[in-house]
Amino acid sequence: MRVDNAGVGIEYEVTGEGRPVVLIHGFPDSGKLWRNQVSALADAGFKVIVPDMRGYGASDKPTDIEQYNILYLVADIGAVLDDAGVDRAHVVGHDWGAAVAWVLAAVAPERVDHLAVLSVGHPTTFRSEGFEQHEKSWYMLLFQFEGIAERWLSDNEWANFRAWGHYPDPDGIISDLEATGSLTPGLNWYRANVPPSSYVEESIALPPVQAPTMGVWSSGDFALTEGQMTRSEGQVAGTWRYERLEGPGHWMQLEAPDEVNRLLKDFLPG
């Protein structure tokens, strides 16, 4: 299925029937990231909505960096829900998709039933986490340099991407990035939302999240501290649940799919 949001086409798939849940991916993925969750949630009685976010997969890839501002990304989810005939849904996000999910829940609480965020904590907490998180996020500065970042990641058969990213299926994701031309658009998410100035400028205050929220962090995550997730509780007015997975890396839904599926099915009312 496909919906147009202000001239940008967003591709999405719907599987199953029941209470709607939307799954939002981040860098460097497409909706394929959730391949181990879709059938499990559909079998559990959910209507599972999985978009390729703008810049990825079969969705459009604007050339203007500002088109990847997080408010446009949030609006894309709203357009997908509207097109699917859904007023209110459970929202699950990972990586940049978690950031989108946090902002959606804050600015459009009427659209979010329950919120589950994997790996990435609340944007305010992430920015204020301190030196350890900034050290882990060194690559975000590299990603600001157009052309240089692309070469650094892809030269020598993507050697740096393979060494840095610890992606569970590097050949598969590299093949997808090359086939869809998603590398530069994916990097534009960083360029639009975390330019160097953002580290010294005061961030925009978001309203507290009203939805019941579950944060999930995995101990093998190379890019994110546990604190940026646990301290997110302070940004949630609804109930808060924290789950720590021992062992998996950043892409927990690929490395520990059964555990992620169990947590989602336990947390999300069906």
C-alpha positions as CSV (number, residue, x, y, z in Angstrom):
1,M,0.0,0.0,0.0
2,R,1.1,3.6,-0.6
3,V,0.1,7.0,0.7
4,D,1.2,10.5,-0.4
5,N,2.2,12.9,2.4
6,A,2.7,16.4,0.9
7,G,4.3,15.0,-2.2
8,V,6.3,12.2,-0.6
9,G,5.1,8.7,-1.2
10,I,5.3,6.3,1.8
11,E,5.1,2.6,1.2
12,Y,3.6,0.4,3.9
13,E,2.3,-3.1,4.5
14,V,-0.6,-4.3,6.6
15,T,-0.8,-7.8,8.0
16,G,-3.5,-9.3,10.2
17,E,-6.7,-8.1,11.8
18,G,-7.4,-6.7,15.2
19,R,-6.0,-3.9,17.4
20,P,-3.6,-1.8,15.2
21,V,0.1,-1.6,16.0
22,V,2.6,0.3,13.8
23,L,6.2,-0.7,13.7
24,I,8.7,2.1,12.9
25,H,12.3,1.3,11.8
26,G,15.4,3.5,11.9
27,F,18.9,3.6,10.3
28,P,19.9,1.8,8.1
29,D,16.8,-0.4,7.8
30,S,13.5,-0.6,6.0
31,G,10.3,-2.2,7.2
32,K,12.1,-5.6,6.7
33,L,13.7,-5.0,10.1
34,W,10.4,-6.2,11.7
35,R,10.2,-9.5,9.7
36,N,10.5,-11.5,12.9
37,Q,7.7,-9.6,14.7
38,V,5.0,-9.2,12.0
39,S,3.7,-12.7,11.9
40,A,4.0,-13.1,15.7
41,L,2.0,-10.0,16.4
42,A,-0.6,-10.8,13.6
43,D,-1.0,-14.3,15.0
44,A,-1.6,-12.8,18.4
45,G,-4.5,-10.8,17.0
46,F,-3.0,-7.5,16.0
47,K,-3.3,-5.5,12.7
48,V,0.3,-4.9,12.0
49,I,1.2,-1.8,10.0
50,V,4.8,-1.5,8.8
51,P,6.0,1.5,6.8
52,D,9.2,2.0,4.8
53,M,10.1,5.4,6.3
54,R,10.9,8.2,3.9
55,G,14.4,7.7,2.4
56,Y,14.2,3.9,2.7
57,G,13.0,0.9,0.9
58,A,10.2,1.5,-1.6
59,S,9.3,4.9,-0.2
60,D,10.3,8.2,-1.8
61,K,13.7,9.7,-1.1
62,P,13.6,13.5,-1.1
63,T,16.9,15.2,-1.9
64,D,16.4,18.2,0.4
65,I,17.9,17.4,3.8
66,E,15.3,19.4,5.6
67,Q,12.7,17.0,4.3
68,Y,14.0,14.6,6.9
69,N,13.2,16.8,9.9
70,I,11.6,14.7,12.6
71,L,8.3,16.5,12.3
72,Y,8.0,15.4,8.7
73,L,8.8,11.8,9.8
74,V,6.1,12.0,12.5
75,A,3.6,13.4,9.9
76,D,4.4,10.4,7.7
77,I,3.2,8.0,10.4
78,G,0.0,10.1,10.7
79,A,-0.6,9.8,7.0
80,V,-0.1,6.1,7.1
81,L,-2.5,5.7,9.9
82,D,-5.1,7.8,8.2
83,D,-4.7,5.9,4.9
84,A,-5.1,2.6,6.8
85,G,-8.3,3.9,8.5
86,V,-6.7,3.9,12.0
87,D,-7.4,6.7,14.5
88,R,-5.4,5.3,17.3
89,A,-2.7,2.6,17.4
90,H,0.0,1.0,19.5
91,V,3.3,2.4,18.4
92,V,6.6,0.5,18.5
93,G,9.9,2.2,17.4
94,H,13.5,1.3,17.2
95,D,16.6,3.5,16.7
96,W,15.5,6.6,14.8
97,G,12.1,5.0,14.7
98,A,12.0,5.2,18.5
99,A,12.8,8.9,18.3
100,V,9.9,9.3,15.9
101,A,7.6,7.3,18.2
102,W,8.6,9.4,21.2
103,V,7.8,12.7,19.4
104,L,4.5,11.3,17.9
105,A,3.4,10.2,21.4
106,A,4.3,13.7,22.8
107,V,2.7,15.9,20.2
108,A,-0.2,13.7,19.1
109,P,-1.2,11.8,22.2
110,E,-4.7,11.0,20.8
111,R,-3.1,8.8,18.1
112,V,-1.0,6.6,20.5
113,D,-2.5,3.9,22.6
114,H,0.6,2.2,24.1
115,L,4.2,3.1,23.3
116,A,7.1,0.7,23.1
117,V,10.6,2.1,22.4
118,L,13.6,-0.1,21.7
119,S,17.1,1.0,22.2
120,V,16.6,4.8,22.0
121,G,15.3,6.8,25.0
122,H,13.4,10.1,25.0
123,P,15.1,12.8,22.8
124,T,15.5,15.1,25.8
125,T,17.2,12.4,27.9
126,F,19.4,11.3,25.1
127,R,20.7,14.9,24.6
128,S,21.4,15.3,28.3
129,E,23.0,11.9,29.0
130,G,26.5,13.3,29.2
131,F,30.0,12.3,28.1
132,E,29.5,8.6,27.9
133,Q,26.6,8.9,25.4
134,H,28.4,11.6,23.4
135,E,31.4,9.4,23.2
136,K,29.3,6.5,21.9
137,S,27.6,8.9,19.4
138,W,30.9,10.0,17.7
139,Y,29.6,8.7,14.4
140,M,26.8,11.3,14.4
141,L,29.4,14.0,13.7
142,L,31.0,12.0,10.9
143,F,27.6,11.5,9.3
144,Q,27.2,15.3,8.9
145,F,29.9,15.4,6.2
146,E,28.1,14.7,2.9
147,G,30.0,12.4,0.6
148,I,32.7,11.7,3.1
149,A,30.4,9.7,5.4
150,E,29.0,7.8,2.4
151,R,32.5,6.9,1.3
152,W,33.7,6.0,4.8
153,L,30.8,3.6,5.2
154,S,30.8,2.0,1.7
155,D,34.5,1.9,0.5
156,N,36.3,-1.4,0.4
157,E,33.1,-3.4,0.2
158,W,31.6,-1.6,3.2
159,A,34.5,-2.5,5.5
160,N,33.9,0.3,8.0
161,F,30.2,-0.2,8.1
162,R,30.8,-3.9,8.8
163,A,33.3,-3.2,11.5
164,W,31.4,-0.3,13.1
165,G,27.8,-1.3,12.9
166,H,27.9,-4.9,14.2
167,Y,24.8,-5.5,12.0
168,P,23.5,-9.1,12.4
169,D,23.0,-9.5,8.6
170,P,25.5,-7.1,7.0
171,D,25.3,-8.6,3.5
172,G,21.6,-8.4,3.5
173,I,21.3,-4.8,4.7
174,I,24.2,-3.7,2.4
175,S,22.4,-5.3,-0.6
176,D,19.2,-3.4,0.3
177,L,21.0,-0.1,0.7
178,E,22.6,-0.4,-2.7
179,A,19.5,-1.6,-4.4
180,T,17.3,1.2,-3.1
181,G,19.8,4.0,-2.9
182,S,19.0,4.6,0.7
183,L,22.4,5.4,2.2
184,T,22.4,9.1,1.6
185,P,18.7,9.6,2.5
186,G,19.3,7.6,5.7
187,L,22.3,9.8,6.6
188,N,20.1,12.8,6.0
189,W,18.0,11.9,9.0
190,Y,21.1,12.7,11.1
191,R,21.9,15.8,9.1
192,A,18.4,17.2,9.5
193,N,18.0,16.4,13.2
194,V,21.3,16.3,15.0
195,P,23.6,18.8,13.4
196,P,26.6,19.9,15.5
197,S,24.7,23.0,16.7
198,S,22.1,20.8,18.3
199,Y,24.6,19.8,21.0
200,V,24.9,23.4,22.3
201,E,21.5,24.7,21.6
202,E,18.6,24.2,24.0
203,S,16.3,21.5,22.7
204,I,12.6,22.2,22.2
205,A,10.6,21.0,25.2
206,L,8.1,18.2,24.4
207,P,4.9,17.6,26.4
208,P,5.1,14.6,28.7
209,V,4.1,11.3,27.1
210,Q,0.7,10.3,28.2
211,A,0.6,6.8,26.9
212,P,1.7,3.8,28.9
213,T,5.3,3.3,27.8
214,M,7.8,0.5,27.8
215,G,11.5,1.1,27.2
216,V,13.7,-1.8,26.1
217,W,17.5,-1.6,26.1
218,S,20.0,-4.4,25.4
219,S,23.3,-4.8,27.2
220,G,25.3,-5.4,24.0
221,D,24.2,-2.1,22.4
222,F,27.4,-0.4,21.1
223,A,25.7,3.0,20.5
224,L,23.5,3.8,23.5
225,T,23.9,3.9,27.2
226,E,21.4,2.3,29.5
227,G,20.9,5.6,31.3
228,Q,19.5,7.4,28.3
229,M,16.7,4.8,28.4
230,T,16.1,4.4,32.1
231,R,16.0,8.2,32.7
232,S,13.3,8.5,30.1
233,E,10.8,7.6,32.8
234,G,11.0,11.3,33.8
235,Q,9.4,12.3,30.5
236,V,6.5,9.9,30.8
237,A,3.3,11.0,32.6
238,G,1.7,7.6,31.9
239,T,2.8,4.3,33.4
240,W,6.4,3.3,32.7
241,R,8.0,-0.1,32.3
242,Y,11.6,-0.8,31.7
243,E,13.1,-4.1,30.4
244,R,16.8,-4.9,30.0
245,L,17.8,-7.7,27.6
246,E,21.1,-9.3,28.5
247,G,23.4,-10.1,25.6
248,P,21.8,-8.8,22.4
249,G,23.3,-5.9,20.5
250,H,21.6,-2.8,19.0
251,W,19.3,-4.8,16.6
252,M,17.6,-6.8,19.4
253,Q,14.6,-7.7,17.2
254,L,16.9,-9.6,14.9
255,E,19.2,-11.1,17.5
256,A,16.6,-12.0,20.2
257,P,13.3,-12.0,18.3
258,D,11.5,-14.4,20.6
259,E,12.3,-12.3,23.6
260,V,11.3,-9.1,21.9
261,N,8.1,-10.7,20.6
262,R,7.3,-11.9,24.1
263,L,7.7,-8.4,25.6
264,L,5.6,-6.8,23.0
265,K,2.8,-9.3,23.3
266,D,2.8,-9.0,27.1
267,F,2.9,-5.2,27.0
268,L,0.5,-4.3,24.2
269,P,-3.2,-4.9,24.9
270,G,-4.7,-7.0,22.1
